[in-house]
Amino acid sequence: MDCPRCDAPLEAYVLFGREAVACETCGYLGVTVEHRSEPREIESWQAAIDRFRSE
Ligand SMILES: [Zn+2]
């Protein structure tokens, strides 16, 4: 899967108990949603990191 913004390869991992994809090149962050195969952008990468560290 490639980044919808810049076509760089996405990193896949688990974030907040969900499967997520992230692009280190442009900061895109998406989560895969049930019933959909397309990742949905949820928030900025930095916001996700901040929230992850606060939990
Ligand atoms: Zn990107």
N, CA, C, O and the ligand as a Tripos MOL2 file, in Angstrom:
@<TRIPOS>MOLECULE
protein
  221   219    56     0     0
PROTEIN
NO_CHARGES

@<TRIPOS>ATOM
      1 N           0.8570   -1.2020    0.0000 N.3       1 MET1
      2 CA          0.0000    0.0000    0.0000 C.3       1 MET1
      3 C           0.8920    1.2510    0.0000 C.2       1 MET1
      4 O           1.8720    1.3350    0.7410 O.2       1 MET1
      5 N           0.5340    2.1980   -0.8310 N.am      2 ASP2
      6 CA          1.3140    3.4240   -0.9170 C.3       2 ASP2
      7 C           0.5240    4.6050   -0.3670 C.2       2 ASP2
      8 O          -0.7050    4.5790   -0.2930 O.2       2 ASP2
      9 N           1.2540    5.6270    0.0100 N.am      3 CYS3
     10 CA          0.6420    6.8230    0.5750 C.3       3 CYS3
     11 C          -0.2430    7.5160   -0.4690 C.2       3 CYS3
     12 O           0.1810    7.7320   -1.6040 O.2       3 CYS3
     13 N          -1.4790    7.8630   -0.0750 N.am      4 PRO4
     14 CA         -2.3610    8.5640   -1.0210 C.3       4 PRO4
     15 C          -1.9050    9.9930   -1.2840 C.2       4 PRO4
     16 O          -2.3480   10.6200   -2.2460 O.2       4 PRO4
     17 N          -1.0480   10.4950   -0.4580 N.am      5 ARG5
     18 CA         -0.5840   11.8650   -0.6530 C.3       5 ARG5
     19 C           0.6610   11.9250   -1.5330 C.2       5 ARG5
     20 O           0.7180   12.6990   -2.4890 O.2       5 ARG5
     21 N           1.6670   11.0940   -1.1990 N.am      6 CYS6
     22 CA          2.9570   11.2510   -1.8630 C.3       6 CYS6
     23 C           3.4630    9.9670   -2.5050 C.2       6 CYS6
     24 O           4.5540    9.9460   -3.0740 O.2       6 CYS6
     25 N           2.6690    8.8810   -2.4160 N.am      7 ASP7
     26 CA          3.0210    7.6040   -3.0560 C.3       7 ASP7
     27 C           4.2420    6.9170   -2.4550 C.2       7 ASP7
     28 O           4.7760    5.9830   -3.0530 O.2       7 ASP7
     29 N           4.6840    7.3540   -1.3020 N.am      8 ALA8
     30 CA          5.7580    6.6430   -0.6150 C.3       8 ALA8
     31 C           5.1710    5.3920    0.0480 C.2       8 ALA8
     32 O           3.9730    5.3550    0.3300 O.2       8 ALA8
     33 N           5.9890    4.3750    0.2990 N.am      9 PRO9
     34 CA          5.4850    3.1740    0.9720 C.3       9 PRO9
     35 C           5.0010    3.5120    2.3810 C.2       9 PRO9
     36 O           5.6460    4.2610    3.1150 O.2       9 PRO9
     37 N           3.8480    2.9420    2.7380 N.am     10 LEU10
     38 CA          3.2950    3.1790    4.0710 C.3      10 LEU10
     39 C           3.8070    2.1300    5.0420 C.2      10 LEU10
     40 O           4.0190    0.9740    4.6780 O.2      10 LEU10
     41 N           4.0020    2.5550    6.2860 N.am     11 GLU11
     42 CA          4.3310    1.6180    7.3490 C.3      11 GLU11
     43 C           3.0230    1.1590    7.9890 C.2      11 GLU11
     44 O           2.1500    1.9760    8.2810 O.2      11 GLU11
     45 N           2.8900   -0.1420    8.2060 N.am     12 ALA12
     46 CA          1.6780   -0.6730    8.8230 C.3      12 ALA12
     47 C           2.0130   -1.1630   10.2190 C.2      12 ALA12
     48 O           3.0530   -1.7870   10.4310 O.2      12 ALA12
     49 N           1.1410   -0.8840   11.1640 N.am     13 TYR13
     50 CA          1.3690   -1.3010   12.5400 C.3      13 TYR13
     51 C           0.0560   -1.1970   13.2990 C.2      13 TYR13
     52 O          -0.9780   -0.8820   12.7100 O.2      13 TYR13
     53 N           0.0860   -1.4540   14.5830 N.am     14 VAL14
     54 CA         -1.1290   -1.3710   15.3830 C.3      14 VAL14
     55 C          -1.0350   -0.1400   16.2830 C.2      14 VAL14
     56 O          -0.0690    0.0380   17.0250 O.2      14 VAL14
     57 N          -2.0490    0.6910   16.1980 N.am     15 LEU15
     58 CA         -2.0810    1.9210   16.9860 C.3      15 LEU15
     59 C          -3.4330    2.0040   17.6880 C.2      15 LEU15
     60 O          -4.4750    1.9260   17.0380 O.2      15 LEU15
     61 N          -3.4210    2.1580   18.9890 N.am     16 PHE16
     62 CA         -4.6500    2.2460   19.7750 C.3      16 PHE16
     63 C          -5.5470    1.0370   19.5350 C.2      16 PHE16
     64 O          -6.7730    1.1530   19.5210 O.2      16 PHE16
     65 N          -4.9260   -0.1160   19.3490 N.am     17 GLY17
     66 CA         -5.7090   -1.3220   19.1660 C.3      17 GLY17
     67 C          -6.2700   -1.4990   17.7740 C.2      17 GLY17
     68 O          -7.0280   -2.4340   17.5190 O.2      17 GLY17
     69 N          -5.9000   -0.6010   16.8660 N.am     18 ARG18
     70 CA         -6.3800   -0.7110   15.4990 C.3      18 ARG18
     71 C          -5.1940   -0.8820   14.5700 C.2      18 ARG18
     72 O          -4.0680   -0.4960   14.8820 O.2      18 ARG18
     73 N          -5.4780   -1.4660   13.4290 N.am     19 GLU19
     74 CA         -4.4550   -1.5100   12.3980 C.3      19 GLU19
     75 C          -4.3530   -0.1270   11.7770 C.2      19 GLU19
     76 O          -5.3560    0.4610   11.3730 O.2      19 GLU19
     77 N          -3.1440    0.3790   11.7070 N.am     20 ALA20
     78 CA         -2.9510    1.7330   11.1940 C.3      20 ALA20
     79 C          -1.8520    1.7400   10.1510 C.2      20 ALA20
     80 O          -1.0060    0.8470   10.0950 O.2      20 ALA20
     81 N          -1.8890    2.7540    9.3440 N.am     21 VAL21
     82 CA         -0.8210    2.9530    8.3650 C.3      21 VAL21
     83 C          -0.3050    4.3750    8.5110 C.2      21 VAL21
     84 O          -1.0670    5.2980    8.7970 O.2      21 VAL21
     85 N           0.9740    4.5380    8.3160 N.am     22 ALA22
     86 CA          1.5640    5.8630    8.4510 C.3      22 ALA22
     87 C           2.6300    6.0710    7.3990 C.2      22 ALA22
     88 O           3.2930    5.1270    6.9680 O.2      22 ALA22
     89 N           2.7880    7.3180    6.9910 N.am     23 CYS23
     90 CA          3.8220    7.6890    6.0370 C.3      23 CYS23
     91 C           4.8220    8.6030    6.7440 C.2      23 CYS23
     92 O           4.4680    9.6780    7.2280 O.2      23 CYS23
     93 N           6.0450    8.1650    6.7910 N.am     24 GLU24
     94 CA          7.0620    8.9710    7.4540 C.3      24 GLU24
     95 C           7.5240   10.1220    6.5680 C.2      24 GLU24
     96 O           8.1630   11.0640    7.0380 O.2      24 GLU24
     97 N           7.1950   10.0360    5.2840 N.am     25 THR25
     98 CA          7.6560   11.0650    4.3490 C.3      25 THR25
     99 C           6.8530   12.3490    4.4910 C.2      25 THR25
    100 O           7.4260   13.4360    4.5560 O.2      25 THR25
    101 N           5.5180   12.2310    4.5400 N.am     26 CYS26
    102 CA          4.6860   13.4370    4.5640 C.3      26 CYS26
    103 C           3.8770   13.5570    5.8470 C.2      26 CYS26
    104 O           3.2420   14.5850    6.0820 O.2      26 CYS26
    105 N           3.8910   12.5200    6.6810 N.am     27 GLY27
    106 CA          3.1610   12.6030    7.9380 C.3      27 GLY27
    107 C           1.7500   12.0750    7.8720 C.2      27 GLY27
    108 O           0.9950   12.1970    8.8360 O.2      27 GLY27
    109 N           1.3780   11.4870    6.7390 N.am     28 TYR28
    110 CA          0.0280   10.9220    6.6320 C.3      28 TYR28
    111 C          -0.1640    9.8090    7.6570 C.2      28 TYR28
    112 O           0.7230    8.9820    7.8720 O.2      28 TYR28
    113 N          -1.3390    9.8040    8.2850 N.am     29 LEU29
    114 CA         -1.6810    8.7300    9.2100 C.3      29 LEU29
    115 C          -3.1070    8.3000    8.9470 C.2      29 LEU29
    116 O          -4.0170    9.1280    8.8920 O.2      29 LEU29
    117 N          -3.2980    7.0120    8.7850 N.am     30 GLY30
    118 CA         -4.6400    6.5060    8.5420 C.3      30 GLY30
    119 C          -4.8810    5.2460    9.3390 C.2      30 GLY30
    120 O          -3.9410    4.5570    9.7330 O.2      30 GLY30
    121 N          -6.1490    4.9480    9.5750 N.am     31 VAL31
    122 CA         -6.4970    3.6850   10.2020 C.3      31 VAL31
    123 C          -7.4230    2.9320    9.2700 C.2      31 VAL31
    124 O          -8.2360    3.5330    8.5680 O.2      31 VAL31
    125 N          -7.2970    1.6240    9.2680 N.am     32 THR32
    126 CA         -8.2080    0.8270    8.4740 C.3      32 THR32
    127 C          -9.4890    0.6340    9.2700 C.2      32 THR32
    128 O          -9.4560    0.2400   10.4360 O.2      32 THR32
    129 N         -10.6130    0.9150    8.6300 N.am     33 VAL33
    130 CA        -11.9080    0.8710    9.2880 C.3      33 VAL33
    131 C         -12.6470   -0.3820    8.8390 C.2      33 VAL33
    132 O         -12.5480   -0.7930    7.6830 O.2      33 VAL33
    133 N         -13.3740   -0.9740    9.7480 N.am     34 GLU34
    134 CA        -14.1450   -2.1600    9.3870 C.3      34 GLU34
    135 C         -15.0690   -1.8700    8.2210 C.2      34 GLU34
    136 O         -15.6270   -0.7790    8.1060 O.2      34 GLU34
    137 N         -15.2220   -2.8690    7.3550 N.am     35 HIS35
    138 CA        -16.0700   -2.7760    6.1680 C.3      35 HIS35
    139 C         -15.4630   -1.8970    5.0810 C.2      35 HIS35
    140 O         -16.0510   -1.7160    4.0150 O.2      35 HIS35
    141 N         -14.2970   -1.3590    5.3560 N.am     36 ARG36
    142 CA        -13.6510   -0.5540    4.3170 C.3      36 ARG36
    143 C         -12.1860   -0.9530    4.2350 C.2      36 ARG36
    144 O         -11.5520   -1.2300    5.2530 O.2      36 ARG36
    145 N         -11.6640   -0.9810    3.0470 N.am     37 SER37
    146 CA        -10.2680   -1.3350    2.8730 C.3      37 SER37
    147 C          -9.3840   -0.1040    2.7410 C.2      37 SER37
    148 O          -8.1630   -0.1820    2.8760 O.2      37 SER37
    149 N         -10.0160    1.0310    2.4750 N.am     38 GLU38
    150 CA         -9.2360    2.2540    2.3160 C.3      38 GLU38
    151 C          -8.9520    2.8640    3.6880 C.2      38 GLU38
    152 O          -9.8550    2.9810    4.5160 O.2      38 GLU38
    153 N          -7.7180    3.2460    3.9240 N.am     39 PRO39
    154 CA         -7.4200    3.9160    5.2010 C.3      39 PRO39
    155 C          -8.0750    5.2900    5.2480 C.2      39 PRO39
    156 O          -8.2040    5.9720    4.2310 O.2      39 PRO39
    157 N          -8.4790    5.6750    6.4360 N.am     40 ARG40
    158 CA         -9.1090    6.9820    6.6110 C.3      40 ARG40
    159 C          -8.1800    7.8530    7.4520 C.2      40 ARG40
    160 O          -7.7130    7.4420    8.5150 O.2      40 ARG40
    161 N          -7.9300    9.0210    6.9730 N.am     41 GLU41
    162 CA         -7.0460    9.9080    7.7200 C.3      41 GLU41
    163 C          -7.7660   10.3820    8.9790 C.2      41 GLU41
    164 O          -8.9060   10.8400    8.8960 O.2      41 GLU41
    165 N          -7.1430   10.2850   10.1060 N.am     42 ILE42
    166 CA         -7.8270   10.6210   11.3460 C.3      42 ILE42
    167 C          -7.2760   11.8690   12.0120 C.2      42 ILE42
    168 O          -8.0330   12.6230   12.6240 O.2      42 ILE42
    169 N          -6.0250   12.0940   11.9110 N.am     43 GLU43
    170 CA         -5.4410   13.2310   12.6070 C.3      43 GLU43
    171 C          -3.9880   13.3390   12.1890 C.2      43 GLU43
    172 O          -3.4730   12.4670   11.4900 O.2      43 GLU43
    173 N          -3.3440   14.3720   12.6000 N.am     44 SER44
    174 CA         -1.9500   14.5240   12.2220 C.3      44 SER44
    175 C          -1.0950   13.4940   12.9340 C.2      44 SER44
    176 O          -1.4590   12.9860   13.9950 O.2      44 SER44
    177 N           0.0180   13.2030   12.3480 N.am     45 TRP45
    178 CA          0.9470   12.2430   12.9330 C.3      45 TRP45
    179 C           1.3840   12.7050   14.3150 C.2      45 TRP45
    180 O           1.4230   11.9140   15.2580 O.2      45 TRP45
    181 N           1.7100   13.9840   14.4330 N.am     46 GLN46
    182 CA          2.1860   14.4890   15.7190 C.3      46 GLN46
    183 C           1.0950   14.3860   16.7840 C.2      46 GLN46
    184 O           1.3840   14.0610   17.9350 O.2      46 GLN46
    185 N          -0.1370   14.6570   16.4140 N.am     47 ALA47
    186 CA         -1.2350   14.5500   17.3710 C.3      47 ALA47
    187 C          -1.3940   13.1110   17.8440 C.2      47 ALA47
    188 O          -1.6780   12.8630   19.0160 O.2      47 ALA47
    189 N          -1.2130   12.1810   16.9410 N.am     48 ALA48
    190 CA         -1.3320   10.7700   17.3110 C.3      48 ALA48
    191 C          -0.2220   10.3670   18.2690 C.2      48 ALA48
    192 O          -0.4590    9.6410   19.2340 O.2      48 ALA48
    193 N           0.9790   10.8360   18.0020 N.am     49 ILE49
    194 CA          2.0970   10.5220   18.8860 C.3      49 ILE49
    195 C           1.8520   11.1160   20.2720 C.2      49 ILE49
    196 O           2.0790   10.4640   21.2910 O.2      49 ILE49
    197 N           1.3920   12.3480   20.2900 N.am     50 ASP50
    198 CA          1.1370   12.9990   21.5790 C.3      50 ASP50
    199 C           0.0810   12.2360   22.3660 C.2      50 ASP50
    200 O           0.2110   12.0460   23.5760 O.2      50 ASP50
    201 N          -0.9630   11.8010   21.6710 N.am     51 ARG51
    202 CA         -2.0290   11.0800   22.3660 C.3      51 ARG51
    203 C          -1.5240    9.7130   22.8180 C.2      51 ARG51
    204 O          -1.8630    9.2510   23.9080 O.2      51 ARG51
    205 N          -0.7280    9.0820   21.9970 N.am     52 PHE52
    206 CA         -0.2110    7.7620   22.3440 C.3      52 PHE52
    207 C           0.6230    7.8500   23.6130 C.2      52 PHE52
    208 O           0.5250    6.9840   24.4830 O.2      52 PHE52
    209 N           1.4380    8.8840   23.7260 N.am     53 ARG53
    210 CA          2.3060    9.0350   24.8880 C.3      53 ARG53
    211 C           1.5190    9.4080   26.1330 C.2      53 ARG53
    212 O           1.9580    9.1230   27.2470 O.2      53 ARG53
    213 N           0.3690   10.0360   25.9650 N.am     54 SER54
    214 CA         -0.3920   10.4850   27.1240 C.3      54 SER54
    215 C          -1.2700    9.3850   27.6860 C.2      54 SER54
    216 O          -1.8250    9.5350   28.7740 O.2      54 SER54
    217 N          -1.4080    8.2770   26.9620 N.am     55 GLU55
    218 CA         -2.2900    7.2150   27.4290 C.3      55 GLU55
    219 C          -1.5180    6.1210   28.1740 C.2      55 GLU55
    220 O          -2.1160    5.1490   28.6350 O.2      55 GLU55
    221 ZN          3.1460   10.3320    2.2810 Zn       56 ZN56
@<TRIPOS>BOND
     1     1     2 1
     2     2     3 1
     3     3     4 2
     4     3     5 am
     5     5     6 1
     6     6     7 1
     7     7     8 2
     8     7     9 am
     9     9    10 1
    10    10    11 1
    11    11    12 2
    12    11    13 am
    13    13    14 1
    14    14    15 1
    15    15    16 2
    16    15    17 am
    17    17    18 1
    18    18    19 1
    19    19    20 2
    20    19    21 am
    21    21    22 1
    22    22    23 1
    23    23    24 2
    24    23    25 am
    25    25    26 1
    26    26    27 1
    27    27    28 2
    28    27    29 am
    29    29    30 1
    30    30    31 1
    31    31    32 2
    32    31    33 am
    33    33    34 1
    34    34    35 1
    35    35    36 2
    36    35    37 am
    37    37    38 1
    38    38    39 1
    39    39    40 2
    40    39    41 am
    41    41    42 1
    42    42    43 1
    43    43    44 2
    44    43    45 am
    45    45    46 1
    46    46    47 1
    47    47    48 2
    48    47    49 am
    49    49    50 1
    50    50    51 1
    51    51    52 2
    52    51    53 am
    53    53    54 1
    54    54    55 1
    55    55    56 2
    56    55    57 am
    57    57    58 1
    58    58    59 1
    59    59    60 2
    60    59    61 am
    61    61    62 1
    62    62    63 1
    63    63    64 2
    64    63    65 am
    65    65    66 1
    66    66    67 1
    67    67    68 2
    68    67    69 am
    69    69    70 1
    70    70    71 1
    71    71    72 2
    72    71    73 am
    73    73    74 1
    74    74    75 1
    75    75    76 2
    76    75    77 am
    77    77    78 1
    78    78    79 1
    79    79    80 2
    80    79    81 am
    81    81    82 1
    82    82    83 1
    83    83    84 2
    84    83    85 am
    85    85    86 1
    86    86    87 1
    87    87    88 2
    88    87    89 am
    89    89    90 1
    90    90    91 1
    91    91    92 2
    92    91    93 am
    93    93    94 1
    94    94    95 1
    95    95    96 2
    96    95    97 am
    97    97    98 1
    98    98    99 1
    99    99   100 2
   100    99   101 am
   101   101   102 1
   102   102   103 1
   103   103   104 2
   104   103   105 am
   105   105   106 1
   106   106   107 1
   107   107   108 2
   108   107   109 am
   109   109   110 1
   110   110   111 1
   111   111   112 2
   112   111   113 am
   113   113   114 1
   114   114   115 1
   115   115   116 2
   116   115   117 am
   117   117   118 1
   118   118   119 1
   119   119   120 2
   120   119   121 am
   121   121   122 1
   122   122   123 1
   123   123   124 2
   124   123   125 am
   125   125   126 1
   126   126   127 1
   127   127   128 2
   128   127   129 am
   129   129   130 1
   130   130   131 1
   131   131   132 2
   132   131   133 am
   133   133   134 1
   134   134   135 1
   135   135   136 2
   136   135   137 am
   137   137   138 1
   138   138   139 1
   139   139   140 2
   140   139   141 am
   141   141   142 1
   142   142   143 1
   143   143   144 2
   144   143   145 am
   145   145   146 1
   146   146   147 1
   147   147   148 2
   148   147   149 am
   149   149   150 1
   150   150   151 1
   151   151   152 2
   152   151   153 am
   153   153   154 1
   154   154   155 1
   155   155   156 2
   156   155   157 am
   157   157   158 1
   158   158   159 1
   159   159   160 2
   160   159   161 am
   161   161   162 1
   162   162   163 1
   163   163   164 2
   164   163   165 am
   165   165   166 1
   166   166   167 1
   167   167   168 2
   168   167   169 am
   169   169   170 1
   170   170   171 1
   171   171   172 2
   172   171   173 am
   173   173   174 1
   174   174   175 1
   175   175   176 2
   176   175   177 am
   177   177   178 1
   178   178   179 1
   179   179   180 2
   180   179   181 am
   181   181   182 1
   182   182   183 1
   183   183   184 2
   184   183   185 am
   185   185   186 1
   186   186   187 1
   187   187   188 2
   188   187   189 am
   189   189   190 1
   190   190   191 1
   191   191   192 2
   192   191   193 am
   193   193   194 1
   194   194   195 1
   195   195   196 2
   196   195   197 am
   197   197   198 1
   198   198   199 1
   199   199   200 2
   200   199   201 am
   201   201   202 1
   202   202   203 1
   203   203   204 2
   204   203   205 am
   205   205   206 1
   206   206   207 1
   207   207   208 2
   208   207   209 am
   209   209   210 1
   210   210   211 1
   211   211   212 2
   212   211   213 am
   213   213   214 1
   214   214   215 1
   215   215   216 2
   216   215   217 am
   217   217   218 1
   218   218   219 1
   219   219   220 2
@<TRIPOS>SUBSTRUCTURE
     1 MET1         2 RESIDUE 1 A MET
     2 ASP2         6 RESIDUE 1 A ASP
     3 CYS3        10 RESIDUE 1 A CYS
     4 PRO4        14 RESIDUE 1 A PRO
     5 ARG5        18 RESIDUE 1 A ARG
     6 CYS6        22 RESIDUE 1 A CYS
     7 ASP7        26 RESIDUE 1 A ASP
     8 ALA8        30 RESIDUE 1 A ALA
     9 PRO9        34 RESIDUE 1 A PRO
    10 LEU10       38 RESIDUE 1 A LEU
    11 GLU11       42 RESIDUE 1 A GLU
    12 ALA12       46 RESIDUE 1 A ALA
    13 TYR13       50 RESIDUE 1 A TYR
    14 VAL14       54 RESIDUE 1 A VAL
    15 LEU15       58 RESIDUE 1 A LEU
    16 PHE16       62 RESIDUE 1 A PHE
    17 GLY17       66 RESIDUE 1 A GLY
    18 ARG18       70 RESIDUE 1 A ARG
    19 GLU19       74 RESIDUE 1 A GLU
    20 ALA20       78 RESIDUE 1 A ALA
    21 VAL21       82 RESIDUE 1 A VAL
    22 ALA22       86 RESIDUE 1 A ALA
    23 CYS23       90 RESIDUE 1 A CYS
    24 GLU24       94 RESIDUE 1 A GLU
    25 THR25       98 RESIDUE 1 A THR
    26 CYS26      102 RESIDUE 1 A CYS
    27 GLY27      106 RESIDUE 1 A GLY
    28 TYR28      110 RESIDUE 1 A TYR
    29 LEU29      114 RESIDUE 1 A LEU
    30 GLY30      118 RESIDUE 1 A GLY
    31 VAL31      122 RESIDUE 1 A VAL
    32 THR32      126 RESIDUE 1 A THR
    33 VAL33      130 RESIDUE 1 A VAL
    34 GLU34      134 RESIDUE 1 A GLU
    35 HIS35      138 RESIDUE 1 A HIS
    36 ARG36      142 RESIDUE 1 A ARG
    37 SER37      146 RESIDUE 1 A SER
    38 GLU38      150 RESIDUE 1 A GLU
    39 PRO39      154 RESIDUE 1 A PRO
    40 ARG40      158 RESIDUE 1 A ARG
    41 GLU41      162 RESIDUE 1 A GLU
    42 ILE42      166 RESIDUE 1 A ILE
    43 GLU43      170 RESIDUE 1 A GLU
    44 SER44      174 RESIDUE 1 A SER
    45 TRP45      178 RESIDUE 1 A TRP
    46 GLN46      182 RESIDUE 1 A GLN
    47 ALA47      186 RESIDUE 1 A ALA
    48 ALA48      190 RESIDUE 1 A ALA
    49 ILE49      194 RESIDUE 1 A ILE
    50 ASP50      198 RESIDUE 1 A ASP
    51 ARG51      202 RESIDUE 1 A ARG
    52 PHE52      206 RESIDUE 1 A PHE
    53 ARG53      210 RESIDUE 1 A ARG
    54 SER54      214 RESIDUE 1 A SER
    55 GLU55      218 RESIDUE 1 A GLU
    56 ZN56       221 GROUP 0 **** ****
